[in-house]
Amino acid sequence: MKIIGHRGAKGLAPENTIKGFQKALEHHVDEIEFDVRVTNDGVPVLLHDEAASDVAGNLLVVKDSSYQELKQHKPDLTTLFDALNYIEARVLVLVEVKRGEPIEPIVAVINEFLETGMYHSGNLALGSFSQKTLRELHKVLPDIPKVVIESWSGVKAHIRARQVQTKRLSMKHLWLWRGFLISMKRSGFQISPYTMNNPVKVRKWQPYLYGVVTDYPDRFEK
């Protein structure tokens, strides 16, 4: 079973940051997942929410702000380029592209790393909650594995996976049950529940899982 660091290691360090990736690697994750959005000047940056918050709680909307504005607002803001460069393919990287984001700047950065040979189809994956986004990514980067990220519907996840020729599913753990997991594994699907931080519950499901997405990789350290 793979241990997948959620937004780096969200429970141990600031999410979607170099410090988070450092913690994830320290605790020997198999994969690192992070979120990507695009600024109004075309820089892919790592942020989960639509707006970035500073220490005082003030917000800047990512799509309406330049990279420099966001960086001044949030000093630990990390770009996609910096994230991929720091991780150096030491583990598989799962890039979650947020719904509605333009994919061209993201694809450009990924292609830059593909051309160097640092990343390839074996150490990079692309995921999204948005099927439109996932299909666009599959069209321009067909060789990079896709991960269907789905909140609750196993049927919908199955249909989405067929459309982008993948067997990898990341599904909210609250809606999963043992019978479904057994059935999906028999069908060749690789399921990674999110976000699971309780090793006891994970152990019950472990035989049926590809991996587990966790904020606390230290609790699952091998």
Backbone as ProteinMPNN parsed JSONL, in Angstrom:
{"seq_chain_A": "MKIIGHRGAKGLAPENTIKGFQKALEHHVDEIEFDVRVTNDGVPVLLHDEAASDVAGNLLVVKDSSYQELKQHKPDLTTLFDALNYIEARVLVLVEVKRGEPIEPIVAVINEFLETGMYHSGNLALGSFSQKTLRELHKVLPDIPKVVIESWSGVKAHIRARQVQTKRLSMKHLWLWRGFLISMKRSGFQISPYTMNNPVKVRKWQPYLYGVVTDYPDRFEK", "coords_chain_A": {"N_chain_A": [[0.831, -1.193, 0.0], [0.569, 2.168, -0.911], [1.857, 5.146, 0.543], [0.62, 8.311, 0.529], [1.432, 11.574, 0.591], [-0.57, 14.144, 1.654], [-1.085, 17.155, 0.168], [1.583, 17.609, 0.468], [2.659, 17.309, 3.464], [0.332, 17.846, 5.209], [-0.501, 17.827, 7.899], [1.811, 18.149, 9.31], [3.351, 20.271, 8.48], [3.202, 23.509, 6.823], [0.749, 23.417, 4.277], [1.176, 22.408, 0.826], [3.77, 23.414, 0.388], [7.373, 23.861, 0.233], [8.495, 23.143, 2.7], [6.569, 21.366, 3.577], [6.86, 19.31, 1.69], [9.403, 18.502, 2.316], [8.997, 17.407, 4.879], [7.3, 15.295, 4.187], [8.997, 13.684, 2.642], [10.92, 13.099, 4.553], [9.529, 11.296, 6.085], [9.265, 9.178, 4.464], [7.341, 8.869, 2.334], [5.527, 7.396, -0.425], [4.4, 8.746, -2.48], [3.777, 12.159, -3.377], [1.23, 14.495, -3.1], [-0.162, 17.463, -4.456], [-1.821, 20.716, -4.846], [-2.726, 22.725, -7.678], [-3.031, 25.976, -8.977], [-3.536, 28.826, -11.191], [-2.002, 31.949, -11.686], [-2.933, 35.385, -12.585], [-1.023, 36.223, -14.338], [-0.133, 33.963, -15.506], [1.351, 32.034, -14.027], [1.799, 28.901, -12.673], [0.862, 27.997, -9.449], [1.061, 26.65, -6.106], [-1.747, 26.112, -4.47], [-4.562, 25.386, -2.515], [-7.069, 26.624, -2.055], [-9.249, 29.103, -3.626], [-8.416, 31.608, -3.043], [-5.603, 33.261, -1.583], [-4.381, 33.411, 1.72], [-3.013, 35.724, 4.05], [-0.935, 36.163, 7.039], [-2.547, 37.719, 8.605], [-5.023, 37.069, 7.851], [-6.055, 38.246, 5.605], [-7.262, 38.188, 2.226], [-6.325, 37.23, -1.109], [-7.461, 36.802, -4.332], [-6.547, 34.176, -6.416], [-6.719, 33.929, -9.276], [-7.075, 36.525, -10.004], [-4.811, 37.864, -9.386], [-1.321, 38.743, -9.615], [1.701, 36.744, -9.782], [3.789, 37.917, -8.269], [2.356, 39.653, -6.591], [0.918, 37.806, -5.069], [3.03, 36.416, -3.898], [4.209, 38.343, -2.259], [2.141, 38.625, -0.512], [1.898, 36.09, 0.529], [4.511, 34.69, 1.654], [5.606, 32.052, 1.614], [4.657, 30.945, -0.669], [4.61, 28.591, -3.259], [5.806, 27.714, -6.457], [4.744, 25.655, -9.237], [6.921, 24.877, -10.771], [9.053, 25.167, -8.913], [8.281, 23.263, -7.015], [8.339, 20.769, -8.409], [11.014, 20.781, -9.094], [12.249, 20.733, -6.59], [11.384, 18.288, -5.439], [12.41, 16.473, -7.243], [11.717, 14.08, -8.491], [12.076, 12.076, -6.612], [10.089, 10.672, -5.412], [6.895, 9.513, -6.632], [4.955, 12.074, -8.116], [1.881, 13.549, -7.637], [-0.066, 15.678, -9.286], [-2.616, 17.74, -8.575], [-4.91, 19.352, -10.446], [-6.82, 22.158, -10.096], [-10.346, 22.74, -10.353], [-11.507, 24.404, -13.262], [-9.179, 25.785, -13.841], [-6.815, 27.21, -16.158], [-5.161, 25.039, -18.361], [-2.911, 25.291, -19.943], [-0.542, 26.821, -18.99], [0.247, 25.089, -16.944], [0.723, 22.657, -18.248], [2.855, 23.495, -19.819], [4.952, 23.841, -17.943], [5.188, 21.219, -16.966], [5.909, 19.874, -19.326], [8.408, 20.999, -19.709], [9.906, 19.755, -17.697], [9.589, 17.109, -18.456], [11.027, 17.094, -20.802], [13.618, 17.375, -19.87], [14.057, 14.931, -18.816], [13.878, 14.356, -16.136], [11.349, 13.839, -15.108], [8.788, 11.454, -15.946], [6.426, 9.12, -17.388], [6.358, 7.289, -15.369], [6.825, 8.471, -12.912], [5.116, 10.545, -12.424], [1.867, 11.909, -12.109], [-1.439, 13.002, -12.989], [-4.216, 14.616, -11.634], [-7.729, 15.383, -10.993], [-10.758, 16.857, -9.727], [-12.447, 17.751, -11.614], [-13.904, 16.591, -14.535], [-13.794, 17.682, -17.069], [-11.402, 19.137, -16.99], [-9.629, 16.994, -16.56], [-9.941, 15.518, -18.9], [-9.011, 17.336, -20.788], [-6.338, 17.496, -20.024], [-5.593, 14.864, -20.495], [-5.762, 14.755, -23.235], [-3.618, 16.352, -24.16], [-1.446, 15.396, -22.763], [-1.165, 12.468, -23.027], [0.338, 10.243, -22.207], [0.956, 10.488, -19.557], [-0.083, 9.186, -16.511], [-3.481, 9.343, -15.342], [-5.498, 10.443, -12.588], [-8.554, 9.916, -11.262], [-10.36, 11.981, -9.253], [-12.785, 11.781, -6.922], [-15.704, 12.649, -5.12], [-17.864, 11.098, -4.003], [-19.354, 9.228, -5.592], [-19.169, 6.015, -6.739], [-19.999, 4.894, -9.145], [-19.948, 7.08, -10.904], [-17.221, 7.65, -10.75], [-16.159, 5.372, -11.951], [-17.101, 5.612, -14.6], [-15.888, 8.031, -15.341], [-13.207, 7.28, -15.174], [-12.919, 5.451, -17.295], [-13.158, 7.179, -19.463], [-10.764, 8.565, -19.521], [-8.95, 6.628, -19.662], [-7.859, 5.247, -17.361], [-7.038, 3.502, -14.309], [-6.762, 4.429, -11.823], [-8.139, 5.726, -8.901], [-9.073, 8.268, -6.671], [-10.787, 8.579, -3.808], [-13.25, 9.929, -1.564], [-13.009, 8.939, 1.751], [-15.151, 8.573, 3.482], [-17.334, 7.617, 2.118], [-16.775, 5.099, 1.314], [-16.851, 1.506, 1.366], [-16.306, -1.873, 2.504], [-17.22, -3.966, 0.756], [-17.505, -2.62, -1.697], [-14.861, -1.834, -2.157], [-13.6, -4.343, -2.442], [-14.871, -5.293, -4.754], [-14.072, -3.365, -6.654], [-11.315, -3.699, -6.66], [-11.112, -6.275, -7.708], [-11.883, -5.681, -10.254], [-9.715, -4.438, -11.204], [-9.147, -1.835, -10.446], [-7.373, 0.838, -8.852], [-7.516, 2.081, -5.806], [-7.311, 4.96, -3.793], [-8.091, 6.169, -0.805], [-9.12, 9.37, 0.472], [-9.336, 11.839, 3.1], [-7.169, 10.061, 5.026], [-6.301, 9.538, 8.308], [-6.132, 7.78, 10.35], [-4.524, 5.049, 11.349], [-5.541, 2.597, 12.254], [-8.079, 2.172, 11.087], [-7.289, 2.19, 8.453], [-5.741, -0.121, 8.27], [-7.661, -2.14, 8.266], [-8.713, -1.916, 5.75], [-6.572, -2.206, 4.124], [-5.785, -4.504, 2.447], [-7.216, -4.067, 0.123], [-6.556, -1.722, -1.05], [-4.836, 0.622, -3.178], [-3.393, 2.765, -2.234], [-3.079, 5.244, 0.412], [-4.228, 8.46, 1.147], [-2.866, 10.881, 3.154], [-2.648, 13.251, 5.87], [-0.765, 12.925, 7.75], [1.913, 11.463, 7.341], [3.82, 10.377, 9.024], [2.517, 8.681, 10.763], [2.169, 6.427, 9.362], [4.545, 5.464, 8.677], [6.949, 3.348, 7.207]], "CA_chain_A": [[0.0, 0.0, 0.0], [1.343, 3.391, -1.033], [1.564, 6.266, 1.431], [0.571, 9.505, -0.319], [1.419, 12.773, 1.415], [-1.622, 15.071, 1.24], [-0.579, 18.543, 0.074], [2.902, 17.49, 1.084], [2.363, 16.637, 4.736], [-0.471, 18.948, 5.739], [-0.595, 17.801, 9.346], [3.127, 18.315, 9.919], [3.986, 21.499, 7.983], [2.261, 24.242, 5.97], [0.383, 22.645, 3.093], [1.596, 22.853, -0.507], [5.011, 24.195, 0.496], [8.62, 23.095, 0.253], [8.636, 22.55, 4.035], [5.688, 20.208, 3.61], [7.47, 18.242, 0.9], [10.547, 18.019, 3.094], [8.466, 16.519, 5.921], [6.796, 14.088, 3.545], [10.144, 12.866, 2.261], [11.545, 12.624, 5.792], [8.756, 10.168, 6.601], [9.347, 8.094, 3.473], [6.138, 8.662, 1.527], [5.708, 6.837, -1.76], [3.951, 9.759, -3.418], [3.406, 13.46, -2.836], [0.133, 15.142, -3.815], [-0.36, 18.89, -4.175], [-2.832, 21.408, -5.641], [-2.189, 23.764, -8.557], [-3.855, 27.013, -9.592], [-2.754, 29.678, -12.089], [-2.151, 33.38, -11.446], [-3.406, 36.114, -13.77], [0.086, 36.377, -15.29], [0.201, 32.673, -16.078], [2.302, 31.233, -13.238], [1.16, 27.86, -11.859], [1.285, 28.04, -8.052], [0.462, 25.599, -5.294], [-2.742, 26.594, -3.522], [-5.798, 24.61, -2.533], [-8.233, 27.496, -2.134], [-9.274, 30.076, -4.714], [-7.753, 32.814, -2.568], [-4.484, 33.058, -0.666], [-4.527, 34.158, 2.958], [-1.777, 36.068, 4.747], [-0.978, 35.855, 8.476], [-3.619, 38.496, 9.223], [-6.293, 36.576, 7.355], [-6.475, 38.954, 4.398], [-7.312, 37.281, 1.092], [-6.119, 37.651, -2.497], [-7.952, 35.785, -5.259], [-5.412, 33.757, -7.23], [-6.898, 34.2, -10.706], [-7.095, 37.97, -10.21], [-3.575, 38.41, -8.828], [-0.064, 38.31, -10.232], [2.545, 35.924, -8.921], [4.501, 38.771, -7.322], [1.398, 40.109, -5.571], [0.642, 36.688, -4.173], [4.248, 36.093, -3.167], [4.336, 39.341, -1.192], [1.04, 38.348, 0.404], [2.124, 34.769, 1.118], [5.933, 34.475, 1.346], [5.978, 30.658, 1.355], [4.002, 30.493, -1.897], [5.488, 27.736, -4.057], [5.383, 27.51, -7.838], [4.82, 24.282, -9.729], [8.309, 24.639, -11.173], [9.877, 24.966, -7.72], [7.888, 22.001, -6.376], [8.892, 19.647, -9.173], [12.468, 20.87, -9.021], [12.679, 20.33, -5.246], [11.119, 16.862, -5.219], [13.392, 15.801, -8.102], [11.265, 12.727, -8.827], [12.477, 11.084, -5.609], [8.871, 9.877, -5.283], [5.906, 9.897, -7.636], [4.28, 13.332, -7.827], [0.505, 13.649, -8.115], [-0.438, 17.085, -9.445], [-4.056, 17.941, -8.682], [-5.256, 20.62, -11.095], [-8.11, 22.563, -9.561], [-11.434, 22.936, -11.315], [-11.612, 25.676, -13.959], [-7.89, 26.424, -14.09], [-6.289, 27.011, -17.512], [-4.146, 23.988, -18.264], [-1.737, 25.556, -20.779], [0.677, 27.118, -18.219], [0.619, 23.902, -16.18], [1.295, 21.713, -19.206], [4.155, 24.025, -20.251], [5.946, 23.525, -16.911], [5.381, 19.767, -16.958], [6.678, 19.517, -20.525], [9.797, 21.413, -19.483], [10.554, 18.709, -16.908], [9.612, 15.891, -19.262], [12.111, 17.22, -21.783], [14.904, 17.174, -19.2], [14.163, 13.53, -18.43], [13.716, 14.162, -14.697], [10.041, 13.224, -14.904], [8.265, 10.67, -17.062], [5.132, 8.519, -17.064], [6.462, 6.435, -14.199], [6.978, 9.197, -11.647], [4.266, 11.726, -12.462], [0.456, 11.637, -12.383], [-2.268, 14.207, -13.035], [-5.548, 14.351, -11.127], [-8.646, 16.512, -10.85], [-12.173, 16.61, -9.489], [-13.144, 18.161, -12.828], [-13.687, 15.706, -15.66], [-13.399, 18.523, -18.202], [-9.967, 19.38, -16.823], [-8.899, 15.737, -16.721], [-9.966, 15.152, -20.318], [-8.098, 18.255, -21.479], [-4.979, 17.062, -19.706], [-5.354, 13.583, -21.163], [-5.605, 15.023, -24.665], [-2.309, 16.924, -24.472], [-0.413, 14.591, -22.091], [-1.802, 11.143, -22.949], [1.197, 9.214, -21.617], [1.045, 10.678, -18.107], [-1.259, 8.578, -15.88], [-4.491, 10.226, -14.759], [-6.139, 9.995, -11.357], [-9.889, 10.462, -11.08], [-10.635, 12.344, -7.86], [-14.244, 11.767, -6.852], [-16.153, 12.842, -3.746], [-18.748, 10.106, -3.39], [-20.03, 8.277, -6.466], [-18.355, 4.988, -7.367], [-20.442, 4.744, -10.538], [-19.402, 8.215, -11.643], [-15.764, 7.481, -10.81], [-15.904, 4.31, -12.929], [-17.334, 6.192, -15.932], [-14.838, 9.029, -15.579], [-11.933, 6.578, -15.382], [-12.921, 4.905, -18.653], [-13.005, 8.265, -20.435], [-9.365, 8.997, -19.582], [-8.148, 5.403, -19.75], [-7.086, 5.054, -16.137], [-7.579, 2.635, -13.268], [-6.484, 5.054, -10.536], [-9.209, 6.519, -8.324], [-8.893, 8.812, -5.328], [-12.164, 8.787, -3.391], [-13.44, 10.33, -0.171], [-13.087, 7.692, 2.528], [-16.413, 8.469, 4.202], [-18.344, 6.95, 1.301], [-16.279, 3.795, 0.883], [-17.152, 0.366, 2.224], [-15.464, -3.027, 2.184], [-17.708, -4.667, -0.423], [-17.173, -1.824, -2.876], [-13.417, -1.91, -2.36], [-13.282, -5.676, -2.952], [-15.355, -5.352, -6.13], [-13.25, -2.506, -7.516], [-9.998, -4.315, -6.809], [-11.282, -7.398, -8.635], [-12.015, -5.1, -11.595], [-8.429, -3.87, -11.589], [-9.006, -0.434, -10.071], [-6.442, 1.165, -7.779], [-8.212, 3.108, -5.03], [-6.602, 5.64, -2.7], [-9.03, 7.02, -0.08], [-8.644, 10.611, 1.087], [-8.0, 11.921, 3.655], [-7.227, 9.116, 6.128], [-5.222, 9.77, 9.277], [-6.263, 6.772, 11.394], [-3.913, 3.798, 10.882], [-6.344, 1.43, 12.623], [-9.079, 1.985, 10.032], [-6.594, 1.885, 7.201], [-5.294, -1.52, 8.282], [-8.795, -2.988, 7.92], [-8.949, -1.809, 4.311], [-5.289, -2.265, 3.417], [-5.668, -5.485, 1.361], [-7.989, -3.679, -1.054], [-6.174, -0.367, -1.43], [-3.569, 0.968, -3.838], [-2.671, 3.667, -1.338], [-3.883, 6.065, 1.301], [-3.849, 9.874, 1.16], [-2.864, 11.234, 4.571], [-1.994, 14.477, 6.339], [0.241, 12.541, 8.739], [2.672, 10.295, 6.868], [4.601, 9.794, 10.107], [1.732, 7.634, 11.408], [2.153, 5.255, 8.486], [5.92, 5.27, 8.228], [7.298, 1.932, 7.093]], "C_chain_A": [[0.87, 1.25, 0.0], [0.89, 4.426, 0.003], [1.714, 7.547, 0.619], [0.431, 10.726, 0.577], [0.446, 13.8, 0.871], [-1.15, 16.516, 1.318], [0.817, 18.638, 0.692], [2.776, 16.647, 2.33], [1.592, 17.651, 5.565], [-0.524, 18.992, 7.257], [0.708, 18.105, 10.063], [3.818, 19.62, 9.545], [2.97, 22.236, 7.116], [2.009, 23.51, 4.653], [0.899, 23.277, 1.808], [2.835, 23.742, -0.48], [6.22, 23.267, 0.457], [8.825, 22.442, 1.617], [7.759, 21.315, 4.175], [6.252, 19.033, 2.837], [8.662, 17.636, 1.632], [10.087, 17.047, 4.175], [7.98, 15.199, 5.327], [7.939, 13.142, 3.193], [10.863, 12.307, 3.487], [10.845, 11.374, 6.319], [8.47, 9.132, 5.517], [8.027, 7.804, 2.765], [6.516, 8.023, 0.192], [5.326, 7.843, -2.837], [3.673, 11.05, -2.66], [2.327, 14.056, -3.725], [0.116, 16.622, -3.459], [-1.321, 19.499, -5.181], [-2.206, 22.518, -6.47], [-3.294, 24.682, -9.061], [-2.943, 27.911, -10.422], [-3.059, 31.143, -11.817], [-2.594, 34.097, -12.718], [-2.285, 36.44, -14.749], [0.66, 35.016, -15.695], [1.219, 31.839, -15.344], [1.535, 30.181, -12.442], [1.742, 27.853, -10.446], [0.501, 27.008, -7.26], [-0.442, 26.206, -4.23], [-3.992, 25.745, -3.643], [-7.009, 25.511, -2.764], [-8.119, 28.494, -3.282], [-8.568, 31.369, -4.339], [-6.654, 32.454, -1.584], [-4.663, 33.96, 0.55], [-3.162, 34.489, 3.545], [-1.947, 35.814, 6.238], [-2.099, 36.606, 9.187], [-5.003, 38.041, 8.759], [-6.83, 37.309, 6.143], [-6.346, 38.033, 3.183], [-6.999, 37.971, -0.225], [-6.579, 36.504, -3.388], [-6.853, 35.459, -6.256], [-5.568, 34.194, -8.684], [-6.901, 35.689, -11.025], [-5.798, 38.648, -9.783], [-2.362, 37.902, -9.594], [0.72, 37.443, -9.247], [3.241, 36.778, -7.866], [3.585, 39.302, -6.232], [1.117, 39.004, -4.563], [1.847, 36.337, -3.314], [4.48, 37.079, -2.025], [3.307, 39.086, -0.095], [1.284, 37.07, 1.197], [3.56, 34.343, 0.8], [6.33, 33.031, 1.06], [5.267, 30.082, 0.123], [5.011, 29.759, -2.787], [4.946, 27.609, -5.471], [5.447, 26.03, -8.186], [6.246, 23.934, -10.132], [9.17, 24.336, -9.952], [9.56, 23.639, -7.023], [8.501, 20.806, -7.095], [10.41, 19.622, -9.088], [12.984, 20.408, -7.658], [12.516, 18.827, -5.046], [12.053, 15.996, -6.055], [13.03, 14.352, -8.401], [11.763, 11.669, -7.847], [11.316, 10.161, -5.255], [7.936, 10.297, -6.406], [5.189, 11.167, -7.19], [2.894, 13.314, -8.459], [0.098, 15.114, -8.101], [-1.95, 17.168, -9.579], [-4.329, 19.323, -9.265], [-6.672, 20.992, -10.675], [-9.098, 22.884, -10.676], [-11.39, 24.341, -11.932], [-10.306, 26.375, -14.25], [-7.448, 26.206, -15.546], [-5.136, 26.015, -17.479], [-2.864, 24.337, -19.011], [-0.483, 25.9, -19.973], [1.176, 25.918, -17.417], [1.305, 22.888, -17.078], [2.683, 22.167, -19.647], [5.251, 23.689, -19.241], [6.228, 22.027, -16.894], [6.209, 19.323, -18.155], [8.152, 19.887, -20.383], [10.563, 20.339, -18.712], [10.597, 17.382, -17.649], [10.773, 15.916, -20.244], [13.479, 17.028, -21.152], [15.128, 15.708, -18.836], [14.008, 13.279, -16.946], [12.402, 13.452, -14.389], [9.609, 12.499, -16.171], [6.984, 10.008, -16.582], [5.173, 7.629, -15.836], [6.584, 7.166, -12.884], [6.157, 10.486, -11.587], [2.842, 11.286, -12.764], [-0.311, 12.942, -12.29], [-3.679, 13.859, -12.589], [-6.403, 15.592, -11.085], [-10.024, 16.005, -10.444], [-12.972, 16.893, -10.76], [-12.849, 17.207, -13.977], [-13.279, 16.477, -16.908], [-11.898, 18.783, -18.162], [-9.166, 18.121, -17.094], [-8.85, 15.312, -18.191], [-9.052, 16.06, -21.141], [-6.646, 17.852, -21.247], [-4.632, 15.758, -20.427], [-5.113, 13.783, -22.662], [-4.192, 15.494, -24.997], [-1.156, 16.156, -23.825], [-0.931, 13.166, -21.919], [-0.971, 10.087, -22.241], [1.348, 9.345, -20.107], [-0.214, 10.1, -17.465], [-2.186, 9.617, -15.248], [-5.07, 9.591, -13.507], [-7.489, 10.686, -11.255], [-10.096, 10.734, -9.596], [-12.137, 12.574, -7.745], [-14.703, 11.812, -5.397], [-16.932, 11.66, -3.194], [-19.24, 8.992, -4.308], [-19.064, 7.284, -7.12], [-18.716, 4.793, -8.825], [-19.854, 5.855, -11.4], [-17.895, 8.083, -11.804], [-15.391, 6.453, -11.874], [-16.05, 4.857, -14.349], [-16.228, 7.179, -16.29], [-13.505, 8.343, -15.905], [-11.839, 6.013, -16.798], [-12.628, 5.988, -19.688], [-11.565, 8.737, -20.571], [-8.405, 7.811, -19.46], [-7.241, 5.208, -18.532], [-7.786, 4.071, -15.223], [-7.389, 3.248, -11.883], [-7.619, 5.959, -10.111], [-8.799, 7.007, -6.941], [-10.272, 9.246, -4.854], [-12.255, 9.118, -1.907], [-13.748, 9.11, 0.692], [-14.437, 7.497, 3.203], [-17.468, 7.675, 3.441], [-17.909, 5.558, 0.848], [-16.67, 2.71, 1.891], [-16.469, -0.872, 1.653], [-15.918, -3.741, 0.909], [-17.375, -3.948, -1.712], [-15.687, -1.924, -3.187], [-13.002, -3.254, -2.942], [-13.668, -5.773, -4.427], [-14.468, -4.554, -7.076], [-11.86, -3.097, -7.709], [-10.061, -5.49, -7.787], [-11.384, -6.919, -10.083], [-10.741, -4.401, -12.05], [-8.221, -2.42, -11.221], [-8.077, -0.278, -8.87], [-7.024, 2.348, -7.005], [-7.331, 3.626, -3.907], [-7.6, 6.548, -1.989], [-8.351, 8.288, 0.436], [-9.689, 11.086, 2.093], [-8.048, 11.056, 4.91], [-6.011, 9.279, 7.038], [-5.225, 8.764, 10.422], [-5.712, 5.43, 10.903], [-4.752, 2.559, 11.189], [-7.381, 1.138, 11.539], [-8.417, 1.596, 8.718], [-6.189, 0.418, 7.151], [-6.423, -2.479, 7.9], [-9.032, -3.022, 6.414], [-7.708, -2.118, 3.482], [-5.231, -3.294, 2.291], [-6.334, -5.051, 0.056], [-7.566, -2.329, -1.63], [-4.882, -0.331, -2.24], [-2.728, 1.814, -2.898], [-3.629, 4.407, -0.438], [-3.322, 7.486, 1.289], [-3.961, 10.368, 2.597], [-2.153, 12.556, 4.835], [-0.79, 14.156, 7.22], [1.005, 11.3, 8.276], [3.515, 9.638, 7.949], [3.852, 8.651, 10.79], [1.722, 6.326, 10.607], [3.562, 4.874, 8.023], [6.291, 3.804, 8.283], [8.609, 1.633, 7.821]], "O_chain_A": [[1.791, 1.378, 0.807], [-0.298, 4.558, 0.296], [2.785, 7.838, 0.087], [-0.586, 10.889, 1.25], [0.612, 14.28, -0.25], [-0.853, 17.03, 2.397], [1.166, 19.621, 1.347], [2.786, 15.418, 2.265], [2.128, 18.241, 6.504], [-0.584, 20.072, 7.845], [0.722, 18.297, 11.279], [4.764, 20.035, 10.214], [1.97, 21.644, 6.711], [2.943, 23.043, 4.001], [1.041, 24.495, 1.704], [2.932, 24.707, -1.239], [6.1, 22.054, 0.625], [9.282, 21.301, 1.688], [8.149, 20.335, 4.811], [6.139, 17.888, 3.272], [8.901, 16.429, 1.578], [10.696, 15.996, 4.375], [8.215, 14.128, 5.886], [7.849, 11.936, 3.424], [11.356, 11.179, 3.464], [11.475, 10.504, 6.92], [7.554, 8.319, 5.641], [7.636, 6.646, 2.611], [7.66, 8.1, -0.255], [5.846, 7.809, -3.952], [3.377, 11.038, -1.465], [2.478, 14.119, -4.945], [0.348, 16.996, -2.309], [-1.611, 18.909, -6.221], [-1.267, 23.178, -6.025], [-4.347, 24.228, -9.51], [-1.72, 27.778, -10.367], [-4.222, 31.538, -11.728], [-2.63, 33.502, -13.795], [-2.55, 36.882, -15.867], [1.794, 34.926, -16.166], [1.894, 31.013, -15.958], [0.697, 30.536, -11.612], [2.952, 27.721, -10.262], [-0.566, 26.553, -7.674], [0.027, 26.741, -3.226], [-4.43, 25.423, -4.748], [-7.875, 25.194, -3.579], [-7.04, 28.704, -3.836], [-8.167, 32.139, -5.213], [-6.756, 31.473, -0.847], [-5.048, 35.123, 0.425], [-2.26, 33.652, 3.544], [-2.985, 35.307, 6.664], [-2.552, 36.183, 10.25], [-6.023, 38.56, 9.213], [-7.941, 37.029, 5.693], [-5.439, 37.204, 3.117], [-7.352, 39.13, -0.439], [-6.138, 35.367, -3.221], [-6.287, 36.36, -6.874], [-4.643, 34.767, -9.26], [-6.748, 36.077, -12.184], [-5.7, 39.874, -9.815], [-2.363, 36.801, -10.143], [0.437, 37.416, -8.049], [3.279, 36.403, -6.695], [3.99, 39.393, -5.073], [1.084, 39.241, -3.356], [1.701, 35.999, -2.139], [4.904, 36.681, -0.94], [3.569, 39.302, 1.088], [0.93, 36.972, 2.372], [3.797, 33.7, -0.222], [7.296, 32.798, 0.335], [5.278, 28.87, -0.094], [6.115, 30.246, -3.031], [3.745, 27.417, -5.658], [6.121, 25.251, -7.512], [6.723, 22.83, -9.867], [9.928, 23.366, -9.948], [10.457, 22.973, -6.505], [9.107, 19.938, -6.468], [11.015, 18.552, -9.019], [14.032, 19.767, -7.575], [13.421, 18.168, -4.535], [12.445, 14.91, -5.628], [13.905, 13.499, -8.547], [11.865, 10.495, -8.203], [11.522, 9.017, -4.85], [8.158, 11.319, -7.057], [4.856, 11.314, -6.014], [2.75, 13.093, -9.661], [-0.062, 15.716, -7.039], [-2.51, 16.719, -10.579], [-4.013, 20.34, -8.646], [-7.609, 20.221, -10.88], [-8.717, 23.25, -11.788], [-11.254, 25.337, -11.222], [-10.305, 27.452, -14.846], [-7.682, 25.135, -16.106], [-4.232, 26.14, -16.652], [-1.822, 23.739, -18.742], [0.57, 25.321, -20.243], [2.381, 25.748, -17.23], [2.34, 22.326, -16.719], [3.582, 21.346, -19.829], [6.352, 23.297, -19.627], [7.385, 21.615, -16.816], [7.108, 18.493, -18.019], [9.031, 19.179, -20.874], [11.717, 20.044, -19.023], [11.544, 16.612, -17.485], [11.419, 14.897, -20.49], [14.407, 16.568, -21.818], [16.258, 15.293, -18.579], [14.004, 12.126, -16.515], [12.343, 12.579, -13.523], [9.989, 12.853, -17.287], [6.506, 10.302, -15.486], [4.124, 7.25, -15.314], [6.46, 6.546, -11.828], [6.455, 11.394, -10.811], [2.627, 10.392, -13.583], [0.106, 13.873, -11.602], [-4.277, 12.914, -13.103], [-5.896, 16.712, -11.134], [-10.41, 14.882, -10.767], [-14.053, 16.335, -10.954], [-11.693, 17.027, -14.358], [-12.501, 15.975, -17.719], [-11.211, 18.664, -19.176], [-8.142, 18.166, -17.776], [-7.832, 14.805, -18.663], [-8.398, 15.604, -22.08], [-5.831, 17.87, -22.169], [-3.512, 15.581, -20.906], [-4.339, 13.046, -23.274], [-3.627, 15.08, -26.009], [-0.017, 16.251, -24.281], [-1.116, 12.705, -20.792], [-1.529, 9.12, -21.722], [1.817, 8.418, -19.448], [-1.319, 10.489, -17.844], [-1.74, 10.624, -14.698], [-5.127, 8.368, -13.38], [-7.556, 11.913, -11.17], [-10.016, 9.819, -8.776], [-12.689, 13.459, -8.399], [-14.163, 11.106, -4.545], [-16.707, 11.248, -2.056], [-19.519, 7.894, -3.826], [-18.241, 7.666, -7.952], [-17.84, 4.553, -9.656], [-19.33, 5.604, -12.485], [-17.353, 8.37, -12.871], [-14.422, 6.639, -12.611], [-15.208, 4.588, -15.206], [-15.701, 7.161, -17.402], [-12.775, 8.774, -16.797], [-10.785, 6.093, -17.428], [-11.932, 5.742, -20.673], [-11.18, 9.254, -21.62], [-7.215, 7.976, -19.193], [-6.03, 5.03, -18.658], [-8.987, 3.836, -15.351], [-7.803, 2.663, -10.882], [-8.024, 6.852, -10.855], [-8.245, 6.251, -6.143], [-10.866, 10.165, -5.418], [-11.451, 8.652, -1.1], [-14.656, 8.339, 0.381], [-14.829, 6.361, 3.47], [-18.389, 7.124, 4.043], [-18.615, 4.912, 0.074], [-16.799, 2.961, 3.089], [-16.103, -0.913, 0.478], [-15.087, -4.087, 0.069], [-17.006, -4.576, -2.705], [-15.298, -2.08, -4.345], [-12.153, -3.311, -3.832], [-12.897, -6.269, -5.248], [-14.149, -5.015, -8.173], [-11.29, -3.008, -8.797], [-9.156, -5.669, -8.603], [-11.027, -7.639, -11.016], [-10.689, -3.839, -13.144], [-7.228, -1.818, -11.631], [-8.007, -1.143, -7.996], [-7.024, 3.478, -7.492], [-6.699, 2.863, -3.176], [-7.933, 7.608, -2.519], [-7.172, 8.281, 0.788], [-10.861, 10.744, 1.933], [-8.886, 11.292, 5.78], [-4.864, 9.175, 6.606], [-4.425, 8.871, 11.352], [-6.37, 4.746, 10.119], [-4.679, 1.571, 10.459], [-7.543, -0.009, 11.122], [-8.936, 0.768, 7.97], [-6.285, -0.216, 6.1], [-6.174, -3.514, 7.281], [-9.493, -4.026, 5.87], [-7.797, -2.275, 2.264], [-4.665, -2.985, 1.242], [-6.045, -5.61, -1.002], [-8.161, -1.852, -2.597], [-3.968, -1.128, -2.029], [-1.519, 1.617, -2.773], [-4.843, 4.22, -0.515], [-2.114, 7.694, 1.405], [-5.032, 10.284, 3.198], [-1.207, 12.931, 4.143], [0.091, 14.993, 7.417], [0.759, 10.201, 8.774], [3.89, 8.473, 7.819], [4.479, 7.745, 11.34], [1.325, 5.273, 11.105], [3.739, 4.072, 7.106], [6.0, 3.104, 9.253], [9.062, 0.489, 7.832]]}, "name": "protein", "num_of_chains": 1, "seq": "MKIIGHRGAKGLAPENTIKGFQKALEHHVDEIEFDVRVTNDGVPVLLHDEAASDVAGNLLVVKDSSYQELKQHKPDLTTLFDALNYIEARVLVLVEVKRGEPIEPIVAVINEFLETGMYHSGNLALGSFSQKTLRELHKVLPDIPKVVIESWSGVKAHIRARQVQTKRLSMKHLWLWRGFLISMKRSGFQISPYTMNNPVKVRKWQPYLYGVVTDYPDRFEK"}
